[in-house]
């Protein structure tokens, strides 16, 4: 099992210190909300910021409100309580990973606007996703599906906004 491998072979004092901070960046979409709000104040990137907020709200609805409560998957730390937790045990369900979904949604939107910003964002989203495995709060499939849903939402948001822009130009 991937989670057991991480706990047995990768977990160490250094990562034990930084992984809670990394996962905190993704909590509630914190880092992504901050970036989106910052971009809204920069004319060149205003639309990107608005798309990120739209994607985050869509992900909140689809992932956290609908899917988590529909699937009701227990978290690995609920099932195996012998793991020394480095963060508070989350109270909501595990599937899909909201951290991963919001991270990949925003990173892909950023990538669609500017690859120079998007590539580091995708790397950050990936590190945040890994932190959820490292901290034993998600199964690999929670992360995988969260990433896929985040990417789909991002592409749909970018596509929709591009259609709206194209429609306005015709008027």
FIZADO-867981 format. One record per atom (N, C-alpha, C): residue in three letters; x, y, z; residue number from 1. Coordinates in Angstrom, 1 decimal, padded with zeros to 4 digits. Atoms other than C-alpha are relative to their C-alpha. Layout:
(pt 'ALA',(X,Y,Z),NUM)
...
//
This chain:
(pt 'UNK',(000.8,-001.2,000.0),1)
(pt 'UNK',(000.0,000.0,000.0),1)
(pt 'UNK',(000.9,001.3,000.0),1)
(pt 'UNK',(-000.8,-001.2,000.2),2)
(pt 'UNK',(001.3,003.4,-001.0),2)
(pt 'UNK',(000.2,000.8,001.3),2)
(pt 'UNK',(-000.1,-000.8,-001.3),3)
(pt 'UNK',(000.5,005.1,002.4),3)
(pt 'UNK',(000.9,-000.7,001.0),3)
(pt 'UNK',(-000.9,000.7,-000.9),4)
(pt 'UNK',(002.3,002.4,004.3),4)
(pt 'UNK',(001.5,000.1,-000.5),4)
(pt 'UNK',(-001.3,-000.2,000.5),5)
(pt 'UNK',(005.3,002.7,002.0),5)
(pt 'UNK',(000.5,001.4,000.4),5)
(pt 'UNK',(-000.4,-001.4,-000.4),6)
(pt 'UNK',(005.4,006.5,002.6),6)
(pt 'UNK',(000.3,000.1,001.5),6)
(pt 'UNK',(-000.2,000.0,-001.5),7)
(pt 'UNK',(005.1,006.0,006.4),7)
(pt 'UNK',(001.3,-000.7,000.3),7)
(pt 'UNK',(-001.2,000.9,-000.3),8)
(pt 'UNK',(007.9,003.3,006.4),8)
(pt 'UNK',(001.3,000.5,-000.6),8)
(pt 'UNK',(-001.2,-000.3,000.8),9)
(pt 'UNK',(010.3,004.7,003.8),9)
(pt 'UNK',(000.3,001.4,-000.3),9)
(pt 'UNK',(-000.2,-001.4,000.4),10)
(pt 'UNK',(009.8,008.4,003.2),10)
(pt 'UNK',(-000.1,000.9,001.2),10)
(pt 'UNK',(000.2,-000.8,-001.2),11)
(pt 'UNK',(008.7,009.8,006.5),11)
(pt 'UNK',(001.3,000.2,000.7),11)
(pt 'UNK',(-001.3,-000.4,-000.8),12)
(pt 'UNK',(011.5,011.7,008.3),12)
(pt 'UNK',(-000.2,001.3,000.7),12)
(pt 'UNK',(000.1,-001.2,-000.9),13)
(pt 'UNK',(012.1,014.5,010.8),13)
(pt 'UNK',(-000.2,001.3,-000.9),13)
(pt 'UNK',(000.1,-001.2,000.9),14)
(pt 'UNK',(012.6,017.1,008.0),14)
(pt 'UNK',(-001.3,000.2,-000.6),14)
(pt 'UNK',(001.3,-000.1,000.7),15)
(pt 'UNK',(009.5,016.3,006.1),15)
(pt 'UNK',(-001.2,000.1,001.0),15)
(pt 'UNK',(001.0,-000.2,-001.1),16)
(pt 'UNK',(007.5,016.0,009.4),16)
(pt 'UNK',(-000.2,001.4,000.4),16)
(pt 'UNK',(000.1,-001.5,-000.3),17)
(pt 'UNK',(008.3,019.7,009.9),17)
(pt 'UNK',(-000.7,000.8,-001.1),17)
(pt 'UNK',(000.5,-000.8,001.1),18)
(pt 'UNK',(007.4,021.0,006.5),18)
(pt 'UNK',(-001.3,-000.4,-000.6),18)
(pt 'UNK',(001.3,000.5,000.6),19)
(pt 'UNK',(004.5,018.8,005.3),19)
(pt 'UNK',(-001.2,000.6,000.7),19)
(pt 'UNK',(001.2,-000.7,-000.5),20)
(pt 'UNK',(002.0,020.3,007.8),20)
(pt 'UNK',(-000.1,001.4,-000.5),20)
(pt 'UNK',(000.1,-001.4,000.6),21)
(pt 'UNK',(002.9,023.8,006.5),21)
(pt 'UNK',(-000.4,-000.1,-001.4),21)
(pt 'UNK',(000.4,000.1,001.4),22)
(pt 'UNK',(002.6,022.7,002.9),22)
(pt 'UNK',(-001.5,-000.3,-000.1),22)
(pt 'UNK',(001.5,000.4,000.1),23)
(pt 'UNK',(-000.8,021.1,003.5),23)
(pt 'UNK',(-000.8,001.2,000.5),23)
(pt 'UNK',(000.7,-001.2,-000.5),24)
(pt 'UNK',(-001.8,024.3,005.4),24)
(pt 'UNK',(-000.2,001.0,-001.2),24)
(pt 'UNK',(000.1,-000.9,001.1),25)
(pt 'UNK',(-001.2,026.3,002.2),25)
(pt 'UNK',(-001.2,-000.3,-000.8),25)
(pt 'UNK',(001.2,000.4,000.8),26)
(pt 'UNK',(-003.9,024.3,000.5),26)
(pt 'UNK',(-001.3,-000.1,000.8),26)
(pt 'UNK',(001.3,000.1,-000.8),27)
(pt 'UNK',(-006.4,024.3,003.4),27)
(pt 'UNK',(-001.0,001.1,-000.4),27)
(pt 'UNK',(001.0,-001.0,000.4),28)
(pt 'UNK',(-009.6,025.9,002.3),28)
(pt 'UNK',(000.4,000.7,-001.3),28)
(pt 'UNK',(-000.5,-000.7,001.2),29)
(pt 'UNK',(-007.8,026.8,-001.0),29)
(pt 'UNK',(000.7,001.3,000.3),29)
(pt 'UNK',(-000.6,-001.2,-000.5),30)
(pt 'UNK',(-005.9,029.4,001.1),30)
(pt 'UNK',(000.9,000.7,-001.0),30)
(pt 'UNK',(-001.1,-000.6,000.8),31)
(pt 'UNK',(-002.9,030.0,-001.2),31)
(pt 'UNK',(-000.6,000.4,-001.4),31)
(pt 'UNK',(000.6,-000.3,001.3),32)
(pt 'UNK',(-005.1,029.8,-004.4),32)
(pt 'UNK',(-000.9,001.2,000.1),32)
(pt 'UNK',(000.9,-001.1,-000.2),33)
(pt 'UNK',(-007.6,032.3,-003.0),33)
(pt 'UNK',(000.9,001.3,000.0),33)
(pt 'UNK',(-000.9,-001.1,-000.1),34)
(pt 'UNK',(-004.7,034.6,-002.1),34)
(pt 'UNK',(000.5,000.4,-001.4),34)
(pt 'UNK',(-000.5,-000.3,001.3),35)
(pt 'UNK',(-003.2,034.3,-005.6),35)
(pt 'UNK',(-001.1,000.6,-000.9),35)
(pt 'UNK',(001.1,-000.5,000.8),36)
(pt 'UNK',(-006.6,034.8,-007.3),36)
(pt 'UNK',(-000.4,001.5,000.3),36)
(pt 'UNK',(000.3,-001.3,-000.4),37)
(pt 'UNK',(-007.3,037.9,-005.3),37)
(pt 'UNK',(001.1,001.0,-000.4),37)
(pt 'UNK',(-001.1,-000.8,000.5),38)
(pt 'UNK',(-003.9,039.3,-006.1),38)
(pt 'UNK',(-000.1,000.3,-001.5),38)
(pt 'UNK',(000.1,-000.2,001.5),39)
(pt 'UNK',(-004.4,038.7,-009.8),39)
(pt 'UNK',(-001.2,000.9,-000.4),39)
(pt 'UNK',(001.2,-000.8,000.4),40)
(pt 'UNK',(-007.8,040.4,-009.8),40)
(pt 'UNK',(000.4,001.5,000.0),40)
(pt 'UNK',(-000.4,-001.4,-000.1),41)
(pt 'UNK',(-005.9,043.6,-008.9),41)
(pt 'UNK',(001.0,000.4,-001.1),41)
(pt 'UNK',(-001.0,-000.2,001.1),42)
(pt 'UNK',(-003.5,043.2,-011.9),42)
(pt 'UNK',(-000.8,-000.1,-001.3),42)
(pt 'UNK',(000.9,-000.1,001.2),43)
(pt 'UNK',(-005.4,044.3,-015.1),43)
(pt 'UNK',(000.3,-001.2,-001.0),43)
(pt 'UNK',(-000.3,001.0,000.9),44)
(pt 'UNK',(-003.5,041.9,-017.3),44)
(pt 'UNK',(-000.5,-001.4,000.4),44)
(pt 'UNK',(000.4,001.3,-000.5),45)
(pt 'UNK',(-004.4,038.9,-015.1),45)
(pt 'UNK',(-001.4,000.0,000.7),45)
(pt 'UNK',(001.3,-000.1,-000.7),46)
(pt 'UNK',(-007.8,040.0,-013.8),46)
(pt 'UNK',(-000.9,-001.1,-000.3),46)
(pt 'UNK',(000.8,001.1,000.5),47)
(pt 'UNK',(-009.7,037.5,-015.9),47)
(pt 'UNK',(000.4,-001.3,000.6),47)
(pt 'UNK',(-000.6,001.3,-000.5),48)
(pt 'UNK',(-007.4,034.7,-014.7),48)
(pt 'UNK',(-000.4,-000.1,001.5),48)
(pt 'UNK',(000.5,000.1,-001.4),49)
(pt 'UNK',(-008.2,035.6,-011.0),49)
(pt 'UNK',(-001.4,-000.3,000.1),49)
(pt 'UNK',(001.4,000.3,000.0),50)
(pt 'UNK',(-011.9,035.6,-011.7),50)
(pt 'UNK',(-000.3,-001.4,-000.4),50)
(pt 'UNK',(000.2,001.5,000.4),51)
(pt 'UNK',(-011.6,032.2,-013.4),51)
(pt 'UNK',(000.4,-000.9,001.1),51)
(pt 'UNK',(-000.4,000.8,-001.2),52)
(pt 'UNK',(-009.7,030.9,-010.4),52)
(pt 'UNK',(-001.1,-000.1,001.1),52)
(pt 'UNK',(001.1,000.0,-001.0),53)
(pt 'UNK',(-012.4,032.0,-008.0),53)
(pt 'UNK',(-001.2,-000.8,-000.5),53)
(pt 'UNK',(001.1,000.8,000.5),54)
(pt 'UNK',(-015.1,030.5,-010.3),54)
(pt 'UNK',(000.4,-001.5,000.1),54)
(pt 'UNK',(-000.4,001.4,-000.1),55)
(pt 'UNK',(-013.1,027.2,-010.4),55)
(pt 'UNK',(000.0,-000.5,001.4),55)
(pt 'UNK',(000.0,000.4,-001.5),56)
(pt 'UNK',(-012.7,027.2,-006.6),56)
(pt 'UNK',(-001.4,-000.2,000.5),56)
(pt 'UNK',(001.4,000.2,-000.5),57)
(pt 'UNK',(-016.4,027.7,-006.0),57)
(pt 'UNK',(-000.6,-001.2,-000.6),57)
(pt 'UNK',(000.6,001.2,000.7),58)
(pt 'UNK',(-017.3,025.1,-008.6),58)
(pt 'UNK',(000.5,-001.3,000.7),58)
(pt 'UNK',(-000.6,001.2,-000.7),59)
(pt 'UNK',(-014.9,022.6,-006.9),59)
(pt 'UNK',(-000.5,-000.2,001.4),59)
(pt 'UNK',(000.6,000.1,-001.3),60)
(pt 'UNK',(-016.3,023.4,-003.5),60)
(pt 'UNK',(-001.3,-000.6,-000.1),60)
(pt 'UNK',(001.4,000.6,000.1),61)
(pt 'UNK',(-019.8,022.6,-004.7),61)
(pt 'UNK',(000.1,-001.5,-000.4),61)
(pt 'UNK',(000.0,001.3,000.5),62)
(pt 'UNK',(-018.9,019.5,-006.7),62)
(pt 'UNK',(000.7,-001.0,001.0),62)
(pt 'UNK',(-000.8,000.9,-000.8),63)
(pt 'UNK',(-016.2,018.0,-004.5),63)
(pt 'UNK',(-000.4,-000.1,001.5),63)
(pt 'UNK',(000.2,000.0,-001.5),64)
(pt 'UNK',(-016.7,019.1,-000.9),64)
(pt 'UNK',(-001.5,-000.1,000.4),64)
(pt 'UNK',(001.4,000.1,-000.4),65)
(pt 'UNK',(-020.5,019.5,-000.8),65)
(pt 'UNK',(-000.7,-001.2,-000.6),65)
(pt 'UNK',(000.7,001.1,000.6),66)
(pt 'UNK',(-021.7,016.9,-003.2),66)
(pt 'UNK',(000.7,-001.3,000.1),66)
(pt 'UNK',(-000.6,001.3,000.0),67)
(pt 'UNK',(-019.2,014.1,-003.7),67)
(pt 'UNK',(000.5,-000.5,001.3),67)
(pt 'UNK',(-000.4,000.5,-001.3),68)
(pt 'UNK',(-017.7,013.9,-000.2),68)
(pt 'UNK',(-001.2,-000.6,000.8),68)
(pt 'UNK',(001.2,000.5,-000.8),69)
(pt 'UNK',(-021.2,013.5,001.3),69)
(pt 'UNK',(-000.8,-001.1,-000.7),69)
(pt 'UNK',(000.6,001.1,000.8),70)
(pt 'UNK',(-022.4,011.2,-001.5),70)
(pt 'UNK',(000.8,-001.3,000.2),70)
(pt 'UNK',(-000.9,001.2,-000.1),71)
(pt 'UNK',(-019.4,008.8,-001.3),71)
(pt 'UNK',(000.2,-000.4,001.4),71)
(pt 'UNK',(-000.2,000.2,-001.4),72)
(pt 'UNK',(-018.8,009.2,002.4),72)
(pt 'UNK',(001.2,-001.0,000.3),72)
(pt 'UNK',(-001.2,000.9,-000.2),73)
(pt 'UNK',(-015.3,007.5,002.3),73)
(pt 'UNK',(000.7,000.4,001.2),73)
(pt 'UNK',(-000.8,-000.3,-001.2),74)
(pt 'UNK',(-013.5,007.2,005.6),74)
(pt 'UNK',(001.4,000.3,-000.4),74)
(pt 'UNK',(-001.4,-000.4,000.2),75)
(pt 'UNK',(-010.1,008.7,005.8),75)
(pt 'UNK',(000.9,-001.2,000.5),75)
(pt 'UNK',(-000.9,001.0,-000.5),76)
(pt 'UNK',(-007.1,006.4,006.3),76)
(pt 'UNK',(000.4,000.1,001.4),76)
(pt 'UNK',(-000.3,-000.2,-001.4),77)
(pt 'UNK',(-006.3,008.0,009.6),77)
(pt 'UNK',(-001.2,-000.4,001.0),77)
(pt 'UNK',(001.2,000.5,-000.8),78)
(pt 'UNK',(-009.9,007.0,010.8),78)
(pt 'UNK',(000.1,-001.5,000.1),78)
(pt 'UNK',(000.0,001.5,000.0),79)
(pt 'UNK',(-009.3,003.4,009.8),79)
(pt 'UNK',(001.2,-000.5,000.8),79)
(pt 'UNK',(-001.2,000.5,-000.7),80)
(pt 'UNK',(-005.7,003.0,011.1),80)
(pt 'UNK',(000.4,001.2,001.0),80)
(pt 'UNK',(-000.3,-001.1,-001.0),81)
(pt 'UNK',(-005.4,005.1,014.3),81)
(pt 'UNK',(001.3,-000.1,000.6),81)
(pt 'UNK',(-001.3,000.2,-000.6),82)
(pt 'UNK',(-001.9,003.8,015.1),82)
(pt 'UNK',(001.0,001.0,-000.6),82)
(pt 'UNK',(-000.9,-000.9,000.6),83)
(pt 'UNK',(-000.3,006.4,012.8),83)
(pt 'UNK',(000.1,001.3,000.9),83)
(pt 'UNK',(-000.2,-001.3,-000.8),84)
(pt 'UNK',(001.3,009.4,014.7),84)
(pt 'UNK',(-000.4,001.1,-000.9),84)
(pt 'UNK',(000.4,-001.1,000.9),85)
(pt 'UNK',(-000.6,012.3,013.2),85)
(pt 'UNK',(000.7,001.3,000.3),85)
(pt 'UNK',(-000.7,-001.2,-000.1),86)
(pt 'UNK',(001.2,015.5,012.5),86)
(pt 'UNK',(-000.9,001.2,-000.1),86)
(pt 'UNK',(001.0,-001.0,000.1),87)
(pt 'UNK',(-002.0,017.5,011.9),87)
(pt 'UNK',(-001.2,-000.5,000.7),87)
(pt 'UNK',(001.2,000.4,-000.6),88)
(pt 'UNK',(-005.4,017.5,013.4),88)
(pt 'UNK',(-000.7,-001.0,-001.0),88)
(pt 'UNK',(000.7,001.0,000.9),89)
(pt 'UNK',(-007.5,014.6,012.1),89)
(pt 'UNK',(-001.2,000.7,-000.6),89)
(pt 'UNK',(001.2,-000.6,000.7),90)
(pt 'UNK',(-010.0,016.0,009.5),90)
(pt 'UNK',(-001.3,-000.6,000.4),90)
(pt 'UNK',(001.3,000.5,-000.4),91)
(pt 'UNK',(-013.6,015.6,010.4),91)
(pt 'UNK',(-000.9,-000.3,-001.2),91)
(pt 'UNK',(000.8,000.3,001.2),92)
(pt 'UNK',(-015.0,015.6,006.8),92)
(pt 'UNK',(000.5,-001.3,-000.7),92)
(pt 'UNK',(-000.4,001.3,000.7),93)
(pt 'UNK',(-014.9,012.6,004.4),93)
(pt 'UNK',(001.2,000.2,-000.9),93)
(pt 'UNK',(-001.3,000.0,000.7),94)
(pt 'UNK',(-011.9,011.7,002.3),94)
(pt 'UNK',(-000.1,000.2,-001.5),94)
(pt 'UNK',(000.1,000.1,001.4),95)
(pt 'UNK',(-013.1,011.4,-001.3),95)
(pt 'UNK',(-000.9,001.0,-000.6),95)
(pt 'UNK',(-001.4,-000.1,000.5),96)
(pt 'UNK',(-012.1,013.4,-003.3),96)
(pt 'UNK',(000.7,001.0,000.8),96)
(pt 'UNK',(-000.9,-001.0,-000.7),97)
(pt 'UNK',(-009.2,015.5,-002.0),97)
(pt 'UNK',(-000.3,001.4,-000.4),97)
(pt 'UNK',(000.3,-001.4,000.3),98)
(pt 'UNK',(-010.3,019.1,-001.8),98)
(pt 'UNK',(001.2,000.8,-000.2),98)
(pt 'UNK',(-001.3,-000.7,000.1),99)
(pt 'UNK',(-006.7,020.3,-001.4),99)
(pt 'UNK',(000.5,-000.2,-001.5),99)
(pt 'UNK',(-000.5,000.3,001.4),100)
(pt 'UNK',(-005.8,018.5,-004.7),100)
(pt 'UNK',(-000.8,000.6,-001.0),100)
(pt 'UNK',(001.0,-000.5,001.0),101)
(pt 'UNK',(-008.9,019.5,-006.5),101)
(pt 'UNK',(000.2,001.5,-000.2),101)
(pt 'UNK',(-000.2,-001.5,000.2),102)
(pt 'UNK',(-008.5,023.2,-005.8),102)
(pt 'UNK',(001.4,000.4,-000.5),102)
(pt 'UNK',(-001.3,-000.3,000.5),103)
(pt 'UNK',(-004.8,023.1,-006.4),103)
(pt 'UNK',(000.2,-000.2,-001.5),103)
(pt 'UNK',(-000.1,000.3,001.4),104)
(pt 'UNK',(-005.0,021.5,-009.8),104)
(pt 'UNK',(-000.9,000.9,-000.8),104)
(pt 'UNK',(000.9,-000.9,000.7),105)
(pt 'UNK',(-008.0,023.6,-010.8),105)
(pt 'UNK',(000.7,001.3,-000.2),105)
(pt 'UNK',(-000.6,-001.3,000.1),106)
(pt 'UNK',(-006.2,026.8,-010.1),106)
(pt 'UNK',(001.4,000.0,-000.8),106)
(pt 'UNK',(-001.3,000.1,000.7),107)
(pt 'UNK',(-002.8,025.6,-011.4),107)
(pt 'UNK',(-000.2,-000.1,-001.5),107)
(pt 'UNK',(000.3,000.1,001.4),108)
(pt 'UNK',(-004.3,024.6,-014.7),108)
(pt 'UNK',(-000.5,001.3,-000.6),108)
(pt 'UNK',(000.4,-001.3,000.5),109)
(pt 'UNK',(-006.1,027.9,-015.1),109)
(pt 'UNK',(001.1,000.9,-000.1),109)
(pt 'UNK',(-001.2,-000.8,000.2),110)
(pt 'UNK',(-002.9,029.7,-014.4),110)
(pt 'UNK',(000.9,-000.4,-001.2),110)
(pt 'UNK',(-000.8,000.5,001.1),111)
(pt 'UNK',(-001.1,027.5,-016.9),111)
(pt 'UNK',(-000.6,000.4,-001.3),111)
(pt 'UNK',(000.7,-000.4,001.2),112)
(pt 'UNK',(-003.7,028.3,-019.5),112)
(pt 'UNK',(000.3,001.5,-000.3),112)
(pt 'UNK',(-000.3,-001.4,000.2),113)
(pt 'UNK',(-003.0,032.0,-019.0),113)
(pt 'UNK',(001.5,000.3,-000.2),113)
(pt 'UNK',(-001.5,-000.3,000.1),114)
(pt 'UNK',(000.8,032.0,-018.6),114)
(pt 'UNK',(000.8,-001.2,000.5),114)
(pt 'UNK',(-000.7,001.2,-000.4),115)
(pt 'UNK',(002.9,028.9,-018.6),115)
(pt 'UNK',(001.1,000.2,001.0),115)
(pt 'UNK',(-001.1,-000.4,-000.9),116)
(pt 'UNK',(005.7,030.7,-016.7),116)
(pt 'UNK',(-000.5,000.0,001.5),116)
(pt 'UNK',(000.6,000.0,-001.3),117)
(pt 'UNK',(003.3,031.0,-013.7),117)
(pt 'UNK',(-000.6,-001.4,000.2),117)
(pt 'UNK',(000.7,001.2,-000.1),118)
(pt 'UNK',(001.4,027.8,-014.4),118)
(pt 'UNK',(000.9,-001.2,000.4),118)
(pt 'UNK',(-000.8,001.1,-000.4),119)
(pt 'UNK',(004.3,025.4,-014.2),119)
(pt 'UNK',(000.4,-000.1,001.4),119)
(pt 'UNK',(-000.2,000.0,-001.5),120)
(pt 'UNK',(005.4,026.4,-010.7),120)
(pt 'UNK',(-001.3,-000.3,000.8),120)
(pt 'UNK',(001.3,000.3,-000.7),121)
(pt 'UNK',(001.7,026.3,-009.7),121)
(pt 'UNK',(-000.3,-001.4,000.0),121)
(pt 'UNK',(000.2,001.4,000.1),122)
(pt 'UNK',(001.4,022.8,-011.0),122)
(pt 'UNK',(000.9,-000.8,001.0),122)
(pt 'UNK',(-001.0,000.6,-001.0),123)
(pt 'UNK',(004.5,021.8,-009.0),123)
(pt 'UNK',(-000.5,000.2,001.4),123)
(pt 'UNK',(000.5,-000.2,-001.3),124)
(pt 'UNK',(003.1,023.4,-005.9),124)
(pt 'UNK',(-001.3,-000.8,000.3),124)
(pt 'UNK',(001.2,000.8,-000.2),125)
(pt 'UNK',(-000.3,021.7,-006.4),125)
(pt 'UNK',(000.4,-001.5,000.2),125)
(pt 'UNK',(-000.4,001.4,-000.1),126)
(pt 'UNK',(001.5,018.4,-006.8),126)
(pt 'UNK',(000.6,-000.3,001.4),126)
(pt 'UNK',(-000.6,000.2,-001.3),127)
(pt 'UNK',(003.5,018.9,-003.6),127)
(pt 'UNK',(-001.0,000.0,001.1),127)
(pt 'UNK',(001.1,000.0,-000.9),128)
(pt 'UNK',(000.4,019.8,-001.7),128)
(pt 'UNK',(-000.8,-001.3,000.0),128)
(pt 'UNK',(000.7,001.3,000.1),129)
(pt 'UNK',(-001.3,016.7,-003.0),129)
(pt 'UNK',(000.8,-001.1,000.7),129)
(pt 'UNK',(-000.8,001.0,-000.6),130)
(pt 'UNK',(001.6,014.6,-001.9),130)
(pt 'UNK',(000.0,000.1,001.5),130)
(pt 'UNK',(000.0,-000.2,-001.5),131)
(pt 'UNK',(001.5,016.2,001.6),131)
(pt 'UNK',(-001.3,-000.7,000.6),131)
(pt 'UNK',(001.2,000.6,-000.6),132)
(pt 'UNK',(-002.0,014.8,002.0),132)
(pt 'UNK',(000.2,-001.5,000.1),132)
(pt 'UNK',(-000.4,001.4,-000.1),133)
(pt 'UNK',(-000.7,011.3,001.4),133)
(pt 'UNK',(001.0,-000.2,001.2),133)
(pt 'UNK',(-001.0,000.1,-001.0),134)
(pt 'UNK',(002.3,011.9,003.6),134)
(pt 'UNK',(-000.6,000.1,001.4),134)
(pt 'UNK',(000.6,-000.3,-001.3),135)
(pt 'UNK',(000.1,013.2,006.4),135)
(pt 'UNK',(-001.1,-001.0,000.4),135)
(pt 'UNK',(000.9,001.2,-000.2),136)
(pt 'UNK',(-002.1,010.0,006.1),136)
(pt 'UNK',(-001.5,000.5,000.1),136)
(pt 'UNK',(001.4,-000.4,000.0),137)
(pt 'UNK',(-005.4,011.9,005.5),137)
(pt 'UNK',(-000.7,-000.3,-001.3),137)
(pt 'UNK',(000.7,000.4,001.2),138)
(pt 'UNK',(-006.1,010.7,002.0),138)
(pt 'UNK',(000.6,-001.3,-000.6),138)
(pt 'UNK',(-000.5,001.2,000.8),139)
(pt 'UNK',(-005.9,007.5,-000.1),139)
(pt 'UNK',(000.5,000.5,-001.3),139)
(pt 'UNK',(-000.4,-000.4,001.3),140)
(pt 'UNK',(-004.1,007.7,-003.4),140)
(pt 'UNK',(-001.1,000.3,-001.0),140)
(pt 'UNK',(001.1,-000.3,000.9),141)
(pt 'UNK',(-007.4,007.5,-005.3),141)
(pt 'UNK',(-000.7,001.3,000.3),141)
(pt 'UNK',(000.6,-001.3,-000.3),142)
(pt 'UNK',(-008.7,010.5,-003.4),142)
(pt 'UNK',(000.8,001.1,-000.7),142)
(pt 'UNK',(-000.9,-000.9,000.6),143)
(pt 'UNK',(-005.7,012.4,-004.7),143)
(pt 'UNK',(-000.2,000.0,-001.5),143)
(pt 'UNK',(000.1,000.1,001.4),144)
(pt 'UNK',(-005.9,011.1,-008.2),144)
(pt 'UNK',(-001.4,000.6,-000.6),144)
(pt 'UNK',(001.3,-000.5,000.5),145)
(pt 'UNK',(-009.7,011.8,-008.6),145)
(pt 'UNK',(-000.1,001.5,000.3),145)
(pt 'UNK',(000.0,-001.4,-000.3),146)
(pt 'UNK',(-009.3,015.2,-006.9),146)
(pt 'UNK',(000.8,000.8,-001.1),146)
(pt 'UNK',(-000.8,-000.6,001.1),147)
(pt 'UNK',(-006.6,016.1,-009.5),147)
(pt 'UNK',(-000.7,000.0,-001.3),147)
(pt 'UNK',(000.8,000.1,001.3),148)
(pt 'UNK',(-008.7,014.9,-012.4),148)
(pt 'UNK',(-001.2,000.9,000.0),148)
(pt 'UNK',(001.2,-000.9,000.0),149)
(pt 'UNK',(-011.8,016.7,-011.3),149)
(pt 'UNK',(000.5,001.5,000.0),149)
(pt 'UNK',(-000.5,-001.4,000.1),150)
(pt 'UNK',(-009.7,019.9,-010.7),150)
(pt 'UNK',(000.4,000.4,-001.4),150)
(pt 'UNK',(-000.4,-000.3,001.4),151)
(pt 'UNK',(-008.3,019.7,-014.2),151)
(pt 'UNK',(-001.2,000.2,-000.9),151)
(pt 'UNK',(001.2,-000.1,000.8),152)
(pt 'UNK',(-011.7,019.1,-015.7),152)
(pt 'UNK',(-000.7,001.3,000.3),152)
(pt 'UNK',(000.6,-001.3,-000.4),153)
(pt 'UNK',(-013.2,022.1,-013.8),153)
(pt 'UNK',(000.8,001.1,-000.7),153)
(pt 'UNK',(-000.8,-001.1,000.5),154)
(pt 'UNK',(-010.3,024.3,-014.9),154)
(pt 'UNK',(-000.2,000.1,-001.5),154)
(pt 'UNK',(000.2,-000.1,001.5),155)
(pt 'UNK',(-010.7,023.4,-018.6),155)
(pt 'UNK',(-001.4,000.5,-000.3),155)
(pt 'UNK',(001.4,-000.5,000.2),156)
(pt 'UNK',(-014.5,023.9,-018.4),156)
(pt 'UNK',(-000.1,001.5,000.3),156)
(pt 'UNK',(000.1,-001.5,-000.4),157)
(pt 'UNK',(-014.1,027.3,-016.7),157)
(pt 'UNK',(000.7,000.8,-001.1),157)
(pt 'UNK',(-000.8,-000.8,001.0),158)
(pt 'UNK',(-011.4,028.5,-019.2),158)
(pt 'UNK',(-000.8,-000.1,-001.3),158)
(pt 'UNK',(000.8,000.1,001.2),159)
(pt 'UNK',(-013.5,027.2,-022.1),159)
(pt 'UNK',(-001.2,000.9,000.0),159)
(pt 'UNK',(001.3,-000.8,-000.2),160)
(pt 'UNK',(-016.7,028.8,-020.8),160)
(pt 'UNK',(000.3,001.5,-000.1),160)
(pt 'UNK',(-000.3,-001.4,000.0),161)
(pt 'UNK',(-015.0,032.2,-020.2),161)
(pt 'UNK',(000.5,000.4,-001.4),161)
(pt 'UNK',(-000.4,-000.3,001.4),162)
(pt 'UNK',(-013.4,032.0,-023.7),162)
(pt 'UNK',(-001.2,000.1,-000.9),162)
(pt 'UNK',(001.2,-000.1,000.8),163)
(pt 'UNK',(-016.8,031.4,-025.2),163)
(pt 'UNK',(-000.8,001.3,000.2),163)
(pt 'UNK',(000.7,-001.2,-000.4),164)
(pt 'UNK',(-018.3,034.3,-023.3),164)
(pt 'UNK',(000.8,001.2,-000.7),164)
(pt 'UNK',(-000.8,-001.0,000.6),165)
(pt 'UNK',(-015.4,036.5,-024.5),165)
(pt 'UNK',(-000.2,000.1,-001.5),165)
(pt 'UNK',(000.2,000.0,001.4),166)
(pt 'UNK',(-015.9,035.4,-028.1),166)
(pt 'UNK',(-001.4,000.5,-000.4),166)
(pt 'UNK',(001.4,-000.5,000.2),167)
(pt 'UNK',(-019.6,036.1,-027.9),167)
(pt 'UNK',(-000.1,001.5,000.1),167)
(pt 'UNK',(000.0,-001.5,-000.2),168)
(pt 'UNK',(-019.0,039.6,-026.6),168)
(pt 'UNK',(000.7,000.7,-001.2),168)
(pt 'UNK',(-000.7,-000.6,001.1),169)
(pt 'UNK',(-016.6,040.3,-029.5),169)
(pt 'UNK',(-000.9,000.1,-001.2),169)
(pt 'UNK',(000.9,000.0,001.1),170)
(pt 'UNK',(-019.4,039.4,-032.0),170)
(pt 'UNK',(-001.0,001.1,000.1),170)
(pt 'UNK',(001.0,-001.0,-000.2),171)
(pt 'UNK',(-021.7,042.0,-030.5),171)
(pt 'UNK',(000.6,001.3,-000.3),171)
//
